[in-house]
């Protein structure tokens, strides 16, 4: 099986299927190649199934291309998103039990939101095109970073405390998020 290997100062092995179907393996710096090969053999069924899904999704996207938003549509979406997202942040911040700084709305190709160490929140305007519960999930996700600036079990427990059904939104984003991101031109 062909794969790209990236070694870093990590402690564990991980395999990822990229959107183009390429297999990416992340490994500790000194892990012997035979250990990596053994790991890939153990995961071969998982890799085959998930790679097929990724390639099928890509073929569907190529068969049904999405038109990019115009600059005017993007501007309008950003204005609408600024109002809607600010309202949801205001609603959820006391429930999460945090304060926040500035809210910035952007049009990004890879992120739904981010939270800076100083408490500033950034959101992708495209999230407004997702179902309302998905928008709420992204807002809560970023607000929970005000308590935990990581994705530890404590972080996810906090997200789940506020949104017990959050995993459905995560699934929705995995299944549909790329299609939304394609609305921003090349």
N, CA and C atoms as an extended XYZ file, in Angstrom:
558
Properties=species:S:1:pos:R:3:atomname:S:1:resname:S:1:resid:I:1 pbc="F F F"
N         0.844       -1.171        0.000 N   UNK     1
C         0.000        0.000        0.000 CA  UNK     1
C         0.893        1.239        0.000 C   UNK     1
N         0.560        2.179       -0.874 N   UNK     2
C         1.320        3.430       -0.919 CA  UNK     2
C         0.804        4.374        0.145 C   UNK     2
N         1.726        5.112        0.770 N   UNK     3
C         1.334        6.086        1.788 CA  UNK     3
C         2.418        7.133        1.932 C   UNK     3
N         2.020        8.272        2.455 N   UNK     4
C         2.975        9.326        2.784 CA  UNK     4
C         3.253        9.225        4.276 C   UNK     4
N         4.515        9.292        4.641 N   UNK     5
C         4.912        9.180        6.041 CA  UNK     5
C         5.413       10.526        6.543 C   UNK     5
N         4.836       10.957        7.659 N   UNK     6
C         5.294       12.182        8.315 CA  UNK     6
C         5.719       11.810        9.726 C   UNK     6
N         6.988       12.044        9.999 N   UNK     7
C         7.505       11.761       11.339 CA  UNK     7
C         7.569       13.072       12.121 C   UNK     7
N         7.229       12.977       13.410 N   UNK     8
C         7.284       14.157       14.271 CA  UNK     8
C         7.481       13.708       15.710 C   UNK     8
N         7.471       14.655       16.614 N   UNK     9
C         7.705       14.344       18.022 CA  UNK     9
C         6.419       13.867       18.696 C   UNK     9
N         5.673       13.081       18.044 N   UNK    10
C         4.454       12.513       18.616 CA  UNK    10
C         4.779       11.175       19.266 C   UNK    10
N         3.839       10.666       20.046 N   UNK    11
C         4.073        9.403       20.755 CA  UNK    11
C         3.328        8.229       20.126 C   UNK    11
N         2.358        8.534       19.282 N   UNK    12
C         1.526        7.464       18.729 CA  UNK    12
C         1.541        7.474       17.207 C   UNK    12
N         1.120        6.366       16.644 N   UNK    13
C         0.933        6.242       15.200 CA  UNK    13
C        -0.496        6.636       14.861 C   UNK    13
N        -0.672        7.276       13.727 N   UNK    14
C        -2.018        7.620       13.272 CA  UNK    14
C        -2.068        7.503       11.759 C   UNK    14
N        -3.224        7.119       11.264 N   UNK    15
C        -3.416        7.034        9.816 CA  UNK    15
C        -4.596        7.936        9.463 C   UNK    15
N        -4.462        8.592        8.316 N   UNK    16
C        -5.481        9.538        7.864 CA  UNK    16
C        -5.687        9.330        6.371 C   UNK    16
N        -6.930        9.458        5.941 N   UNK    17
C        -7.223        9.393        4.509 CA  UNK    17
C        -7.504       10.828        4.072 C   UNK    17
N        -6.691       11.336        3.193 N   UNK    18
C        -6.871       12.708        2.711 CA  UNK    18
C        -8.041       12.772        1.738 C   UNK    18
N        -8.560       13.990        1.505 N   UNK    19
C        -9.703       14.133        0.593 CA  UNK    19
C        -9.456       13.594       -0.820 C   UNK    19
N        -8.183       13.515       -1.237 N   UNK    20
C        -7.888       12.971       -2.569 CA  UNK    20
C        -7.695       11.455       -2.547 C   UNK    20
N        -7.875       10.833       -1.349 N   UNK    21
C        -7.741        9.392       -1.221 CA  UNK    21
C        -6.352        8.937       -0.809 C   UNK    21
N        -5.406        9.850       -0.749 N   UNK    22
C        -4.041        9.502       -0.350 CA  UNK    22
C        -4.025        9.097        1.126 C   UNK    22
N        -3.239        8.071        1.435 N   UNK    23
C        -3.099        7.596        2.813 CA  UNK    23
C        -1.906        8.319        3.434 C   UNK    23
N        -2.159        8.912        4.589 N   UNK    24
C        -1.127        9.650        5.309 CA  UNK    24
C        -0.905        8.966        6.653 C   UNK    24
N         0.346        8.689        6.971 N   UNK    25
C         0.692        8.060        8.243 CA  UNK    25
C         1.551        9.040        9.031 C   UNK    25
N         1.154        9.288       10.271 N   UNK    26
C         1.931       10.133       11.174 CA  UNK    26
C         2.560        9.211       12.217 C   UNK    26
N         3.882        9.346       12.385 N   UNK    27
C         4.604        8.413       13.251 CA  UNK    27
C         5.637        9.148       14.117 C   UNK    27
N         5.968        8.549       15.275 N   UNK    28
C         7.057        9.097       16.091 CA  UNK    28
C         8.376        9.081       15.319 C   UNK    28
N         9.257        9.970       15.664 N   UNK    29
C        10.532       10.131       14.948 CA  UNK    29
C        11.327        8.841       14.798 C   UNK    29
N        11.460        8.065       15.865 N   UNK    30
C        12.360        6.905       15.845 CA  UNK    30
C        11.660        5.557       15.707 C   UNK    30
N        10.403        5.564       15.417 N   UNK    31
C         9.683        4.292       15.291 CA  UNK    31
C        10.187        3.539       14.057 C   UNK    31
N        10.612        2.286       14.221 N   UNK    32
C        11.115        1.514       13.069 CA  UNK    32
C        10.046        1.337       11.986 C   UNK    32
N        10.485        1.307       10.762 N   UNK    33
C         9.595        1.172        9.611 CA  UNK    33
C         8.768       -0.119        9.707 C   UNK    33
N         9.352       -1.195       10.229 N   UNK    34
C         8.613       -2.471       10.322 CA  UNK    34
C         7.409       -2.332       11.258 C   UNK    34
N         7.529       -1.493       12.308 N   UNK    35
C         6.380       -1.251       13.216 CA  UNK    35
C         5.276       -0.503       12.468 C   UNK    35
N         5.677        0.423       11.637 N   UNK    36
C         4.699        1.186       10.847 CA  UNK    36
C         3.987        0.257        9.872 C   UNK    36
N         4.756       -0.605        9.209 N   UNK    37
C         4.175       -1.553        8.247 CA  UNK    37
C         3.210       -2.522        8.959 C   UNK    37
N         3.592       -2.983       10.150 N   UNK    38
C         2.723       -3.882       10.911 CA  UNK    38
C         1.411       -3.174       11.279 C   UNK    38
N         1.521       -1.931       11.712 N   UNK    39
C         0.350       -1.121       12.048 CA  UNK    39
C        -0.576       -0.985       10.834 C   UNK    39
N         0.006       -0.723        9.677 N   UNK    40
C        -0.795       -0.568        8.463 CA  UNK    40
C        -1.476       -1.871        8.065 C   UNK    40
N        -0.806       -2.993        8.276 N   UNK    41
C        -1.439       -4.293        7.990 CA  UNK    41
C        -2.635       -4.520        8.909 C   UNK    41
N        -2.473       -4.176       10.185 N   UNK    42
C        -3.577       -4.338       11.151 CA  UNK    42
C        -4.762       -3.450       10.793 C   UNK    42
N        -4.485       -2.300       10.233 N   UNK    43
C        -5.533       -1.320        9.906 CA  UNK    43
C        -5.962       -1.383        8.443 C   UNK    43
N        -5.493       -2.362        7.719 N   UNK    44
C        -5.735       -2.387        6.269 CA  UNK    44
C        -7.218       -2.408        5.902 C   UNK    44
N        -8.030       -3.163        6.653 N   UNK    45
C        -9.473       -3.183        6.349 CA  UNK    45
C       -10.078       -1.801        6.550 C   UNK    45
N        -9.752       -1.158        7.667 N   UNK    46
C       -10.266        0.181        7.960 CA  UNK    46
C        -9.829        1.162        6.870 C   UNK    46
N        -8.562        1.088        6.489 N   UNK    47
C        -8.027        1.987        5.464 CA  UNK    47
C        -8.767        1.784        4.146 C   UNK    47
N        -8.945        0.520        3.750 N   UNK    48
C        -9.611        0.222        2.484 CA  UNK    48
C       -11.042        0.763        2.463 C   UNK    48
N       -11.804        0.526        3.545 N   UNK    49
C       -13.202        0.961        3.626 CA  UNK    49
C       -13.289        2.496        3.602 C   UNK    49
N       -12.487        3.158        4.424 N   UNK    50
C       -12.565        4.619        4.507 CA  UNK    50
C       -12.021        5.299        3.253 C   UNK    50
N       -11.021        4.710        2.646 N   UNK    51
C       -10.492        5.285        1.402 CA  UNK    51
C       -11.549        5.187        0.297 C   UNK    51
N       -12.260        4.071        0.251 N   UNK    52
C       -13.334        3.907       -0.741 CA  UNK    52
C       -14.430        4.952       -0.529 C   UNK    52
N       -14.792        5.206        0.737 N   UNK    53
C       -15.811        6.226        1.039 CA  UNK    53
C       -15.358        7.608        0.591 C   UNK    53
N       -14.100        7.930        0.884 N   UNK    54
C       -13.563        9.240        0.515 CA  UNK    54
C       -13.561        9.396       -1.003 C   UNK    54
N       -13.119        8.366       -1.722 N   UNK    55
C       -13.072        8.444       -3.183 CA  UNK    55
C       -14.474        8.508       -3.787 C   UNK    55
N       -15.429        7.804       -3.174 N   UNK    56
C       -16.813        7.865       -3.652 CA  UNK    56
C       -17.379        9.271       -3.448 C   UNK    56
N       -17.126        9.856       -2.280 N   UNK    57
C       -17.603       11.212       -1.987 CA  UNK    57
C       -16.988       12.202       -2.977 C   UNK    57
N       -15.706       12.017       -3.255 N   UNK    58
C       -15.020       12.919       -4.189 CA  UNK    58
C       -15.623       12.797       -5.590 C   UNK    58
N       -15.914       11.575       -6.018 N   UNK    59
C       -16.518       11.371       -7.338 CA  UNK    59
C       -17.891       12.033       -7.410 C   UNK    59
N       -18.677       11.928       -6.333 N   UNK    60
C       -19.990       12.572       -6.291 CA  UNK    60
C       -19.851       14.089       -6.366 C   UNK    60
N       -18.874       14.630       -5.653 N   UNK    61
C       -18.656       16.079       -5.677 CA  UNK    61
C       -18.242       16.547       -7.070 C   UNK    61
N       -17.401       15.763       -7.728 N   UNK    62
C       -16.953       16.132       -9.069 CA  UNK    62
C       -18.096       16.008      -10.074 C   UNK    62
N       -18.999       15.042       -9.853 N   UNK    63
C       -20.146       14.865      -10.756 CA  UNK    63
C       -21.193       15.955      -10.553 C   UNK    63
N       -21.248       16.513       -9.336 N   UNK    64
C       -22.221       17.566       -9.013 CA  UNK    64
C       -21.487       18.773       -8.432 C   UNK    64
N       -20.759       19.498       -9.284 N   UNK    65
C       -19.963       20.607       -8.760 CA  UNK    65
C       -20.832       21.710       -8.151 C   UNK    65
N       -20.251       22.419       -7.201 N   UNK    66
C       -20.926       23.511       -6.523 CA  UNK    66
C       -20.391       24.817       -7.090 C   UNK    66
N       -21.290       25.747       -7.396 N   UNK    67
C       -20.856       27.061       -7.872 CA  UNK    67
C       -20.387       27.899       -6.698 C   UNK    67
N       -19.307       28.610       -6.903 N   UNK    68
C       -18.786       29.485       -5.858 CA  UNK    68
C       -19.731       30.665       -5.642 C   UNK    68
N       -19.731       31.164       -4.413 N   UNK    69
C       -20.505       32.361       -4.118 CA  UNK    69
C       -19.828       33.571       -4.755 C   UNK    69
N       -20.624       34.531       -5.191 N   UNK    70
C       -20.055       35.769       -5.709 CA  UNK    70
C       -19.574       36.614       -4.534 C   UNK    70
N       -18.779       37.629       -4.824 N   UNK    71
C       -18.303       38.519       -3.765 CA  UNK    71
C       -19.474       39.178       -3.040 C   UNK    71
N       -20.479       39.557       -3.787 N   UNK    72
C       -21.662       40.196       -3.180 CA  UNK    72
C       -22.413       39.203       -2.281 C   UNK    72
N       -22.590       37.981       -2.752 N   UNK    73
C       -23.252       36.956       -1.930 CA  UNK    73
C       -22.461       36.697       -0.643 C   UNK    73
N       -21.152       36.667       -0.765 N   UNK    74
C       -20.291       36.433        0.388 CA  UNK    74
C       -20.403       37.582        1.390 C   UNK    74
N       -20.424       38.821        0.867 N   UNK    75
C       -20.578       39.993        1.746 CA  UNK    75
C       -21.895       39.941        2.503 C   UNK    75
N       -22.968       39.607        1.792 N   UNK    76
C       -24.291       39.509        2.412 CA  UNK    76
C       -24.305       38.402        3.458 C   UNK    76
N       -23.704       37.269        3.122 N   UNK    77
C       -23.653       36.146        4.057 CA  UNK    77
C       -22.878       36.527        5.320 C   UNK    77
N       -21.779       37.245        5.165 N   UNK    78
C       -20.987       37.672        6.322 CA  UNK    78
C       -21.801       38.571        7.244 C   UNK    78
N       -22.567       39.490        6.671 N   UNK    79
C       -23.407       40.384        7.487 CA  UNK    79
C       -24.456       39.590        8.254 C   UNK    79
N       -25.117       38.693        7.552 N   UNK    80
C       -26.144       37.864        8.200 CA  UNK    80
C       -25.516       36.984        9.278 C   UNK    80
N       -24.340       36.420        8.964 N   UNK    81
C       -23.657       35.544        9.921 CA  UNK    81
C       -23.224       36.323       11.158 C   UNK    81
N       -22.763       37.556       10.977 N   UNK    82
C       -22.318       38.364       12.122 CA  UNK    82
C       -23.452       38.527       13.126 C   UNK    82
N       -24.641       38.819       12.639 N   UNK    83
C       -25.780       39.005       13.539 CA  UNK    83
C       -26.191       37.687       14.189 C   UNK    83
N       -26.333       36.654       13.390 N   UNK    84
C       -26.809       35.362       13.914 CA  UNK    84
C       -25.814       34.736       14.879 C   UNK    84
N       -24.534       34.768       14.526 N   UNK    85
C       -23.515       34.142       15.373 CA  UNK    85
C       -23.351       34.917       16.678 C   UNK    85
N       -23.352       36.244       16.594 N   UNK    86
C       -23.246       37.056       17.819 CA  UNK    86
C       -24.387       36.729       18.779 C   UNK    86
N       -25.566       36.559       18.236 N   UNK    87
C       -26.737       36.217       19.062 CA  UNK    87
C       -26.538       34.859       19.755 C   UNK    87
N       -26.027       33.887       19.023 N   UNK    88
C       -25.822       32.549       19.596 CA  UNK    88
C       -24.683       32.548       20.621 C   UNK    88
N       -23.634       33.328       20.366 N   UNK    89
C       -22.529       33.435       21.325 CA  UNK    89
C       -23.049       34.056       22.621 C   UNK    89
N       -23.827       35.127       22.486 N   UNK    90
C       -24.418       35.775       23.670 CA  UNK    90
C       -25.287       34.805       24.461 C   UNK    90
N       -26.032       33.982       23.752 N   UNK    91
C       -26.912       33.018       24.406 CA  UNK    91
C       -26.111       31.937       25.140 C   UNK    91
N       -25.097       31.376       24.468 N   UNK    92
C       -24.389       30.222       25.032 CA  UNK    92
C       -23.270       30.568       26.019 C   UNK    92
N       -22.687       31.753       25.937 N   UNK    93
C       -21.563       32.094       26.826 CA  UNK    93
C       -21.907       31.909       28.304 C   UNK    93
N       -23.072       32.398       28.796 N   UNK    94
C       -23.393       32.174       30.213 CA  UNK    94
C       -23.647       30.702       30.548 C   UNK    94
N       -24.156       29.948       29.598 N   UNK    95
C       -24.413       28.524       29.828 CA  UNK    95
C       -23.084       27.779       29.965 C   UNK    95
N       -22.130       28.125       29.085 N   UNK    96
C       -20.798       27.524       29.176 CA  UNK    96
C       -20.095       28.057       30.429 C   UNK    96
N       -20.402       29.315       30.759 N   UNK    97
C       -19.791       29.926       31.944 CA  UNK    97
C       -18.498       30.646       31.633 C   UNK    97
N       -18.476       31.321       30.480 N   UNK    98
C       -17.261       32.009       30.049 CA  UNK    98
C       -17.579       33.415       29.533 C   UNK    98
N       -16.532       34.215       29.439 N   UNK    99
C       -16.612       35.498       28.749 CA  UNK    99
C       -15.845       35.349       27.438 C   UNK    99
N       -15.937       36.351       26.611 N   UNK   100
C       -15.234       36.298       25.328 CA  UNK   100
C       -14.869       37.715       24.901 C   UNK   100
N       -13.956       37.807       23.950 N   UNK   101
C       -13.524       39.104       23.429 CA  UNK   101
C       -14.293       39.466       22.177 C   UNK   101
N       -13.567       39.805       21.142 N   UNK   102
C       -14.183       40.194       19.870 CA  UNK   102
C       -14.652       38.968       19.096 C   UNK   102
N       -15.677       39.177       18.295 N   UNK   103
C       -16.163       38.139       17.381 CA  UNK   103
C       -15.859       38.617       15.968 C   UNK   103
N       -15.166       37.780       15.211 N   UNK   104
C       -14.824       38.106       13.825 CA  UNK   104
C       -15.440       37.059       12.912 C   UNK   104
N       -16.017       37.522       11.829 N   UNK   105
C       -16.616       36.615       10.841 CA  UNK   105
C       -15.731       36.641        9.600 C   UNK   105
N       -15.323       35.463        9.154 N   UNK   106
C       -14.449       35.344        7.990 CA  UNK   106
C       -15.071       34.376        6.981 C   UNK   106
N       -14.455       34.306        5.823 N   UNK   107
C       -14.816       33.266        4.850 CA  UNK   107
C       -13.554       32.440        4.648 C   UNK   107
N       -13.542       31.271        5.248 N   UNK   108
C       -12.353       30.419        5.236 CA  UNK   108
C       -12.627       29.119        4.495 C   UNK   108
N       -11.560       28.503        4.027 N   UNK   109
C       -11.700       27.260        3.273 CA  UNK   109
C       -11.436       26.024        4.110 C   UNK   109
N       -10.956       26.197        5.339 N   UNK   110
C       -10.575       25.015        6.108 CA  UNK   110
C       -11.084       24.983        7.540 C   UNK   110
N       -11.575       26.076        8.082 N   UNK   111
C       -11.966       26.100        9.498 CA  UNK   111
C       -13.369       26.627        9.675 C   UNK   111
N       -14.040       26.095       10.669 N   UNK   112
C       -15.373       26.588       11.025 CA  UNK   112
C       -15.294       27.652       12.102 C   UNK   112
N       -14.271       27.592       12.927 N   UNK   113
C       -14.119       28.591       13.973 CA  UNK   113
C       -12.793       28.425       14.668 C   UNK   113
N       -12.459       29.410       15.471 N   UNK   114
C       -11.261       29.331       16.303 CA  UNK   114
C       -11.425       30.267       17.486 C   UNK   114
N       -10.607       30.024       18.499 N   UNK   115
C       -10.638       30.826       19.718 CA  UNK   115
C        -9.201       31.140       20.103 C   UNK   115
N        -8.896       32.416       20.280 N   UNK   116
C        -7.537       32.803       20.658 CA  UNK   116
C        -7.371       32.718       22.170 C   UNK   116
N        -6.151       32.707       22.623 N   UNK   117
C        -5.863       32.655       24.059 CA  UNK   117
C        -6.444       33.860       24.786 C   UNK   117
N        -6.588       34.978       24.080 N   UNK   118
C        -7.144       36.180       24.701 CA  UNK   118
C        -8.675       36.208       24.671 C   UNK   118
N        -9.280       35.170       24.116 N   UNK   119
C       -10.740       35.063       24.135 CA  UNK   119
C       -11.452       35.600       22.917 C   UNK   119
N       -10.702       35.971       21.884 N   UNK   120
C       -11.343       36.421       20.654 CA  UNK   120
C       -11.834       35.208       19.868 C   UNK   120
N       -13.020       35.332       19.301 N   UNK   121
C       -13.649       34.226       18.580 CA  UNK   121
C       -13.722       34.551       17.097 C   UNK   121
N       -13.377       33.584       16.273 N   UNK   122
C       -13.472       33.717       14.823 CA  UNK   122
C       -14.405       32.633       14.313 C   UNK   122
N       -15.284       33.005       13.392 N   UNK   123
C       -16.213       32.040       12.817 CA  UNK   123
C       -16.243       32.186       11.307 C   UNK   123
N       -16.465       31.058       10.641 N   UNK   124
C       -16.614       31.027        9.201 CA  UNK   124
C       -18.062       31.368        8.872 C   UNK   124
N       -18.267       32.336        7.992 N   UNK   125
C       -19.630       32.748        7.631 CA  UNK   125
C       -20.432       31.606        7.016 C   UNK   125
N       -19.754       30.627        6.415 N   UNK   126
C       -20.454       29.514        5.766 CA  UNK   126
C       -21.233       28.651        6.751 C   UNK   126
N       -20.886       28.728        8.036 N   UNK   127
C       -21.589       27.911        9.026 CA  UNK   127
C       -23.057       28.317        9.112 C   UNK   127
N       -23.359       29.519        8.659 N   UNK   128
C       -24.758       29.972        8.646 CA  UNK   128
C       -25.594       29.137        7.669 C   UNK   128
N       -24.949       28.496        6.709 N   UNK   129
C       -25.660       27.675        5.723 CA  UNK   129
C       -25.910       26.250        6.216 C   UNK   129
N       -25.367       25.919        7.367 N   UNK   130
C       -25.573       24.597        7.982 CA  UNK   130
C       -26.864       24.642        8.800 C   UNK   130
N       -27.372       23.488        9.204 N   UNK   131
C       -28.545       23.470       10.087 CA  UNK   131
C       -28.263       24.232       11.388 C   UNK   131
N       -29.288       24.823       12.005 N   UNK   132
C       -29.093       25.626       13.218 CA  UNK   132
C       -28.362       24.893       14.343 C   UNK   132
N       -28.619       23.599       14.496 N   UNK   133
C       -27.948       22.856       15.572 CA  UNK   133
C       -26.450       22.709       15.309 C   UNK   133
N       -26.055       22.732       14.039 N   UNK   134
C       -24.633       22.659       13.690 CA  UNK   134
C       -23.965       24.003       13.994 C   UNK   134
N       -24.653       25.086       13.675 N   UNK   135
C       -24.154       26.415       14.043 CA  UNK   135
C       -23.968       26.497       15.558 C   UNK   135
N       -24.957       26.034       16.306 N   UNK   136
C       -24.849       26.048       17.768 CA  UNK   136
C       -23.663       25.223       18.249 C   UNK   136
N       -23.440       24.080       17.627 N   UNK   137
C       -22.304       23.239       18.014 CA  UNK   137
C       -20.984       23.985       17.818 C   UNK   137
N       -20.810       24.640       16.671 N   UNK   138
C       -19.553       25.349       16.405 CA  UNK   138
C       -19.363       26.478       17.420 C   UNK   138
N       -20.431       27.189       17.741 N   UNK   139
C       -20.356       28.261       18.738 CA  UNK   139
C       -19.954       27.694       20.098 C   UNK   139
N       -20.628       26.641       20.525 N   UNK   140
C       -20.326       26.030       21.824 CA  UNK   140
C       -18.902       25.470       21.831 C   UNK   140
N       -18.498       24.840       20.745 N   UNK   141
C       -17.141       24.295       20.631 CA  UNK   141
C       -16.110       25.392       20.911 C   UNK   141
N       -16.259       26.530       20.248 N   UNK   142
C       -15.284       27.612       20.436 CA  UNK   142
C       -15.378       28.218       21.833 C   UNK   142
N       -16.579       28.361       22.365 N   UNK   143
C       -16.715       28.890       23.725 CA  UNK   143
C       -16.089       27.943       24.753 C   UNK   143
N       -16.202       26.654       24.534 N   UNK   144
C       -15.605       25.688       25.468 CA  UNK   144
C       -14.079       25.772       25.466 C   UNK   144
N       -13.508       26.275       24.371 N   UNK   145
C       -12.063       26.491       24.360 CA  UNK   145
C       -11.653       27.595       25.338 C   UNK   145
N       -12.596       28.393       25.785 N   UNK   146
C       -12.284       29.399       26.804 CA  UNK   146
C       -11.983       28.718       28.140 C   UNK   146
N       -12.468       27.482       28.305 N   UNK   147
C       -12.181       26.708       29.519 CA  UNK   147
C       -11.019       25.744       29.299 C   UNK   147
N       -10.974       25.154       28.136 N   UNK   148
C        -9.942       24.165       27.793 CA  UNK   148
C        -9.412       24.502       26.403 C   UNK   148
N        -8.179       24.985       26.316 N   UNK   149
C        -7.603       25.335       25.008 CA  UNK   149
C        -6.980       24.101       24.348 C   UNK   149
N        -7.758       23.034       24.280 N   UNK   150
C        -7.292       21.767       23.718 CA  UNK   150
C        -8.516       20.937       23.356 C   UNK   150
N        -8.307       19.721       22.945 N   UNK   151
C        -9.408       18.798       22.654 CA  UNK   151
C        -9.311       17.582       23.576 C   UNK   151
N        -9.053       17.830       24.833 N   UNK   152
C        -8.916       16.776       25.839 CA  UNK   152
C       -10.292       16.211       26.202 C   UNK   152
N       -10.328       15.103       26.941 N   UNK   153
C       -11.618       14.589       27.427 CA  UNK   153
C       -12.394       15.628       28.246 C   UNK   153
N       -11.688       16.467       28.993 N   UNK   154
C       -12.370       17.530       29.755 CA  UNK   154
C       -13.078       18.514       28.830 C   UNK   154
N       -12.416       18.843       27.719 N   UNK   155
C       -13.021       19.741       26.731 CA  UNK   155
C       -14.306       19.127       26.180 C   UNK   155
N       -14.214       17.865       25.721 N   UNK   156
C       -15.387       17.230       25.110 CA  UNK   156
C       -16.505       17.023       26.133 C   UNK   156
N       -16.153       16.786       27.382 N   UNK   157
C       -17.173       16.660       28.432 CA  UNK   157
C       -17.918       17.985       28.598 C   UNK   157
N       -17.197       19.085       28.475 N   UNK   158
C       -17.820       20.406       28.578 CA  UNK   158
C       -18.768       20.658       27.409 C   UNK   158
N       -18.332       20.299       26.205 N   UNK   159
C       -19.200       20.436       25.026 CA  UNK   159
C       -20.464       19.602       25.229 C   UNK   159
N       -20.285       18.367       25.684 N   UNK   160
C       -21.423       17.456       25.876 CA  UNK   160
C       -22.361       17.935       26.981 C   UNK   160
N       -21.824       18.577       27.999 N   UNK   161
C       -22.663       19.117       29.080 CA  UNK   161
C       -23.653       20.142       28.514 C   UNK   161
N       -23.171       20.966       27.586 N   UNK   162
C       -24.011       22.021       27.002 CA  UNK   162
C       -24.873       21.469       25.871 C   UNK   162
N       -24.305       20.611       25.053 N   UNK   163
C       -25.014       20.037       23.899 CA  UNK   163
C       -24.868       18.516       23.920 C   UNK   163
N       -25.729       17.809       24.646 N   UNK   164
C       -25.589       16.352       24.761 CA  UNK   164
C       -25.597       15.622       23.414 C   UNK   164
N       -26.196       16.223       22.398 N   UNK   165
C       -26.316       15.597       21.083 CA  UNK   165
C       -25.275       16.111       20.078 C   UNK   165
N       -24.174       16.685       20.558 N   UNK   166
C       -23.222       17.363       19.680 CA  UNK   166
C       -22.626       16.453       18.612 C   UNK   166
N       -22.543       15.144       18.877 N   UNK   167
C       -21.891       14.238       17.917 CA  UNK   167
C       -22.635       14.181       16.582 C   UNK   167
N       -23.935       14.414       16.596 N   UNK   168
C       -24.692       14.455       15.344 CA  UNK   168
C       -24.227       15.632       14.482 C   UNK   168
N       -23.913       16.753       15.118 N   UNK   169
C       -23.415       17.920       14.383 CA  UNK   169
C       -22.015       17.664       13.841 C   UNK   169
N       -21.191       16.981       14.618 N   UNK   170
C       -19.845       16.620       14.150 CA  UNK   170
C       -19.973       15.751       12.902 C   UNK   170
N       -20.889       14.771       12.949 N   UNK   171
C       -21.109       13.894       11.779 CA  UNK   171
C       -21.579       14.713       10.580 C   UNK   171
N       -22.513       15.646       10.808 N   UNK   172
C       -23.037       16.462        9.713 CA  UNK   172
C       -21.894       17.229        9.050 C   UNK   172
N       -21.033       17.822        9.861 N   UNK   173
C       -19.910       18.581        9.301 CA  UNK   173
C       -18.958       17.684        8.520 C   UNK   173
N       -18.710       16.474        9.021 N   UNK   174
C       -17.827       15.549        8.300 CA  UNK   174
C       -18.427       15.161        6.952 C   UNK   174
N       -19.752       14.987        6.931 N   UNK   175
C       -20.405       14.547        5.702 CA  UNK   175
C       -20.674       15.681        4.721 C   UNK   175
N       -20.898       16.895        5.223 N   UNK   176
C       -21.341       17.987        4.362 CA  UNK   176
C       -20.447       19.218        4.355 C   UNK   176
N       -19.534       19.287        5.289 N   UNK   177
C       -18.717       20.484        5.443 CA  UNK   177
C       -17.873       20.837        4.233 C   UNK   177
N       -17.268       19.826        3.623 N   UNK   178
C       -16.429       20.096        2.448 CA  UNK   178
C       -17.238       20.740        1.333 C   UNK   178
N       -18.464       20.289        1.172 N   UNK   179
C       -19.319       20.845        0.116 CA  UNK   179
C       -19.581       22.331        0.372 C   UNK   179
N       -19.814       22.681        1.639 N   UNK   180
C       -19.995       24.097        1.967 CA  UNK   180
C       -18.715       24.890        1.709 C   UNK   180
N       -17.587       24.320        2.098 N   UNK   181
C       -16.313       25.026        1.907 CA  UNK   181
C       -16.042       25.329        0.428 C   UNK   181
N       -16.572       24.476       -0.445 N   UNK   182
C       -16.357       24.667       -1.883 CA  UNK   182
C       -17.096       25.895       -2.400 C   UNK   182
N       -17.988       26.461       -1.590 N   UNK   183
C       -18.707       27.662       -2.019 CA  UNK   183
C       -17.788       28.879       -2.096 C   UNK   183
N       -16.633       28.780       -1.453 N   UNK   184
C       -15.636       29.851       -1.549 CA  UNK   184
C       -14.731       29.490       -2.709 C   UNK   184
N       -14.648       30.357       -3.673 N   UNK   185
C       -13.892       30.100       -4.906 CA  UNK   185
C       -12.423       29.810       -4.668 C   UNK   185
N       -11.802       29.375       -5.728 N   UNK   186
C       -10.383       28.980       -5.681 CA  UNK   186
C        -9.451       30.114       -5.368 C   UNK   186
